[in-house]
Amino acid sequence: MIQMHRRLVSRFSHLKKLYCQFDHAVCLATQRILNPVADDDPPYADVPKPRRNKSERKPYPTPMKTLIRRAKEEREARKSQPCRLLEHPPENGLLVPELVEVAHRVHRARESLLFGVSKLLQVIPLQRCRYCTEVHVGQAGHEIRTCTGPNSGFRSAKHVWRKGGDRDVIFFPKCFHLHDRVGKPRVGHDERYIPRIPAILELCIQAGVDLHMYPAKRRTRPVYSVEGRIVDFEAMTKTDEMEMISDYSILGSPTQSDAGTPLRELVDSNLEIASASENLRELSIGTLESWLEMTSGAKKIMEKYTVLTCGYCSEVQVGPKGHKVRMCKASKHQSRNGLHAWQEATIDDLVGPNYVWHVHDTNEPALDNNLKRYYGKAPAVVELCVQAGAPVPDQYRSMMRLDVVPPDRDEVDLVA
């Protein structure tokens, strides 16, 4: 009887898996029929699935075979040329010329994005769960039972909603600022009290954005690699030393900041922009364009400048190597003595998009738990701008399932 029961369970799970695959294929076929795919249309995109178990490691963006091959090539290069001049930036300490302007655009887009989100939240309400990280854009929270917070079982996984803020829409993880990303690329455990800044801001600084609050060393000559160690033969003049001393003196002054001045002027000049209903759509369009420009520019910079993340937690570090601060509290941290398991990061690790359920019509009742398979998702920034009047970007149309018409609540049992 036990073996027969196991066979029935395995067959049922197999049939359930086939049904899910068939349902997904039907959705794709329906989308292609309703919206024919042209050559220049973006491919189908869905929400990244979270890890089933927090003890599992994040998937590697680059295949492991490619990483092993690169490590072997680097090892052979060290053996053949113990002392060699690094030719390609940014590994040699120089800036990538074509990415300097991209870094400035990303920095400006981030400032305008923060300003736009703060103004839109004065008009569009935002809800967040009291016990978990779930966020919903709308007047009232949804009824989908996906809460994973404390005592969620006693509440049948229902969310307890309260008013949200800017950090719930978009999250910028912080990292340590590196004055010299090549000469001293790692922060030790004794330096754990160094102030941390948003990782995307650190990425812009390393790519060419100069801020007096966060000085960075700029070289004019490439460095050498001696048996895998970076050696800088560039002589430091007295002028450079005086510039470094002045930069560090400015670092202690909290009133001078290049990062805050443009944003403050922008807020003062556009104080009434969100209160005027006729300009709300323009504000949402500009905010959405800033989001797209920031993410696309950050992806270009990440192709050259290394960004690392922990394989088990959300820690991020911009630079060729991860820091050595023993602050990881994720799974298996005892075996690593609290150190992070560094690996290549993605854009979602650098900028937390915080995916939310998409609402087709804000005048309809709250999203029903029985109809969650028909609802799509989108980053909270995109959903906020779309509800404010901005058009849906092409790369998020499939993710938001705009081609799927959810049935009414009394029609759930009639849908096959």
N, C-alpha and C positions, 0 to 999 in steps of 0.2 A: 504493500500500500504506500509506503514511504517513497519507494522508487517511482511508482506511478504518479504520485503527487508531484515529485520533482520534475518528471517528464512533462506533466501538464503545465507546471509553472514556467518551464523553459520554453515550451511551445507558445504559451500565451505571451511571454516577453518578446519572443521572436516575431509573432504576429503584430504586436504593438509597435515594434520597431519598424516593420514593413509598412504599417499604416501611417506612421509619422513621416516616413520617407515619401510615400505616395501623396500624402497631404501637402508636403512641401513642394513636390514636383507639380501638383495641380496649381498651387499658388503662383509658381514661377511661370507656368504655361498661361495662366489667366493674365498675369502682368504683361507677358509678351504679346498677347492678343489685343489687350486693351491699349497698351502703349508699345507700338512696334519700336524695337531697338535700332537706332541708326548707328553708323560707324563712329560718330563722335560722341555718342551717349555714354555716360559712365556705367561701369558694370554693376551688377546687383550687389548691394551691401546690406549687411544685417548687423544688429547690435552684437558686439563681442561678448561671448558667453563667459560668465565668471567661473573661477575655479570651483569644482565640485567640493574639494577638500582643501582647507587652508594649509594642510601639511604638504600639499603638492607644490612643486616648483613651477614658476611661470614658464610658459613656452619660450623657446629661444627664437627671436626674430630671424636670425641667420642660422641655417642648418649647422649641426654639430660637425659634419664632415668638412664644411667650408672653414670653420674655426680651427679645426685640427690642421688642415692644409696650410692656412695662414701662419699658424704657430711653427710648423716645420720649415716653411720658407724663411721666416724670421730667424730661426735657429741656424739655418744654413748660411744666411747672410752674415751672422755674427762670426761664424767659424771662418768663412772665406775672407772677410774684411773686419778684423778686430777693431780698427779705428776707421770710421767712415763718416763722410759729411752727409747729413740728411738733406735731401734735395727738395722734397715736397712739403709745402705748408699744409696744415699747421703743425705737423710733427716736428719740424725744424725750428719752432718758436716764432715763425713769422705769420702774419695775417694772410688770409686768402683774399686777394684784392676784389674778386667779383662778389664776395659775400659781405663786404663791409656795408654797402648800401642796403642789402637785404636785412642786416642786423638792425640798422637804424629804422627801417620800415616796420620791423617786428616790434621794436621798442615803442614807436609811436602808436602802432595799432593796439598794443596792450593798454596804453594809457587811455586812448579813446574808448576801448572796450569797457574798461572799468567805469569810466564816466557814463557811458551809455547804459550799462546795466544798473547803476545806481539810480539813474533817472527813470528808467522803465519800471523799476520796482515800486516807484511812487504811484504808478497807475495800474500796473498788472499785479495782482496779489500772488504771493508765493507761499506754499505750505510745505512744512517739513515734519517728519515723524519725530515724536519725542524720544523714542527708544532706539531707532536705527537711523541709517543715513538716507532713507527714501525721501525724495522731493517730488512735489507736484505743483505744476503751474496752473493756477485757477483759483476761483473764489472758494471752493470747498474741495477737500481732499477726495481721492478716489476710494472705491470700496474693494479694491483688489487686495487679497489677503497674502501679502508677501513679506510681512514683518518678521525679522530675525532677531529682534532685540530681546532684552530680559523679559521673562514671563510672557513671551508671545504665544505659548501654547494655551495659557489660560484665557487669552483674548482671541483665540482662534486665528492667530496671525493677523489680526486687524491692526491697522495703524492708528495712532493717536496723534492728530494733527495739531500743529501750532504754527505761528507766523515764522517765516524764514527770512534770511538775509542774503547779502552779497556772496558770502563764502559758500552758501548752499548752491548757488548757481554755477560757479566756476571756482575751482580750487587750484592754487599754484603751490606745489610742494617746494619747500625750502632746502637749500644746500649750503655748504661752506664756500665762501669766496676765496679764490686763489689769486694771490698777487702775481705769482709766476707759475703758469700752468705747465711749463716744461721743466724748469729748474727744480721746483719743489712741488710736485703734482699731488702729494698726499698730505693729509692732515692727520697727525697722530692723536692718540687717546688723550694726551696731556693738553692738547689744544682744543678740546671739545667745547670750551666756553667762548670760542670765537663767534661773533654775530653771524647769523645765517640770513641769506637773502633768497627771494624766489629764484628757482632754478632757471626759469626762462630769462630772467634778468641777467643772471650769471652767464648764460649762453650768449646773450647779446654783447656783454662786456668782453668775453673772450673772443668774439668774432669781430670786434672793432669799435664798439660804442664806448666812449670815454666819459666816465662820471667821476667827479672829484670825491664823492663820498666813498667810492670803491676803486682805488687806483689799481692799475694793472701794468705790468712791465711790457714795454713794446721794444722788440729787438729790430736791428737793422741788418744783422748778419745771421745766417743759419748756424745751428749748434752742431756738435759732433756727437757720435755715439761710440763710446769706447767700451767694448765688451758688454753692451746692453745698457750702459750707464750714460746719461746725458752730461756732456762737458761743454761749458760755454767759455770760449776763448775771447769773447768780445770784452775789451777793456772798458771799464766804467769811468767816465770822466767826472770831474767835480760838479759840472753842471747837472749831470744826471743825478748825482747824490743830493744836490740841493733841491731838485725837483721832487725827489722821493721824500725828503724830509718835509717839504711844504705840503705834499699830498697827505702824509700821515698826520700833520698838524690839522689839516682840514677835516680829516676823518673824525677827530674828536669833537668837532662843532656840529651840534644837531640842527642848526638853523640853515645851513647851506646844503642844498640838494638839487642836483640837476634833474633828478627823476620826478620831483614833486612840483617844480615851478610851472612847466607847461600845463599840467593838469589843473593847477590852481587857477591859472589864467583862463583856462577853458571853462571851468565851472562858473567863474564870475561873469564871463561874457555870454554864457548860455543859461542863465539862471532860470529863465521862464520857459525853456524850450519844451520841457515835458508837461507843463501845465496846460499848454495850448494843444487842443485836440487836433488841429489841422497839421501840426508839425510832429505828431506822435509817429505817424507812418515813416516820415523822413528820418526821424531819430532811430527807429527800429531797423530801417534799411542800412543806415550808416553803422550801427552797432554790429549787424550781421556781417557787413563787409569787413569790418575790423577783425571779427572772429576768423573769417576765412583767410584774410591776409596774414594774420598772426600764425595760424596753424600751418598754412602752406609755406610761409617763410621759415618757420621753425623746422619743418621737415627738410628743407634745402640745407639749412645750416647743419642739421644733425647728420647729413651725409658726409660731411668733412670733419666736424668737431664731435668728439666722442662724448656721449651721455650714457651714464651707467645707472642701473637701478638694482635694488636687492631682489633676488629671486623669490623671496618669501614675504617681504613687507613692502611698503610704499616709499622707502627711502630712495633718494635720487642724489647723484653727484655728477656735476659737469666737469669733465677733465679726462685725461688719458687713463687715470687710475682712480679707484674708489678710496675713500678715507679709511682709516684704521680705528675709528671711534667705536668702542664696544657698546653699542646701544640697540642692537637688534633683539627684539623680544618675540620674534615669530617662531614658527616650528623649527626644531632641531638647532636652536641657537646655543644650546649647551655644548654641542659637539664642535661648534665654531668659536667657543669662548666669547660669545656675544658679538662677533664680527659679522658683517653683512656678506652674503653670497652674491658678489657683483656679477652682472651680466649686461648685455646691450639693452638699452631702453628704447621704448617706442614713444610716439607723440602723446599717447594716452597716459604714459608715466610722467611726462614732462608737464602736461596740462590736464588736470582732472576734468573731463567733460561732464560727469554726473548725468547719466542717461535717465530720462523721465518718460512717462507714458504720454503719447501724443493724443490730444483732444481734437476730434474732427469739428465739433460744434460746441462752443462754450455755453450755449443756451440749453443744451440737452442735459438730462440728469447725469449724476456722477457715473464714472466708469464702473461697470458691473464685473464681479469676479468670474462669473460664468462665461463672459465674453472676452476674456483676456487674450485668447488665442487670435482674435481678430484685430487687436489693437497693436499699433506700432510704437516705436520709441525714437527719441532724438536727444541730442545734448540739450541740457537745460537752457543754454544760451539761445540755441536755434528755436526751441519751443517758445521761449519768452518773446523773441523777435517776431515769430510767425503770428502769435496771438495779438501782437501789437500792430500788425498790418504788413509786415515784410513778406515778400514772396518766398516760397519754399525753394531752397537750393536744389539743383539737380542731383547732387551726390547724396542727399538725404531723403529723396522721394521714396525709394524702395524701403529704406529703413523705417520710415514713418507709415508705410503701407497705405498710401493714398489711393491705391487702386482697389482696396478691399472695403466693401460696404458691410459694416457689422449689422447683424440682425437685431430686431427688437428683443426685449427681455422675454416676451411671451412667444417668441419664435425660435428659441434656443433648441428646444426638443425637435423641431421640424427640420433643422439643418443637418445634412448628412455629414 
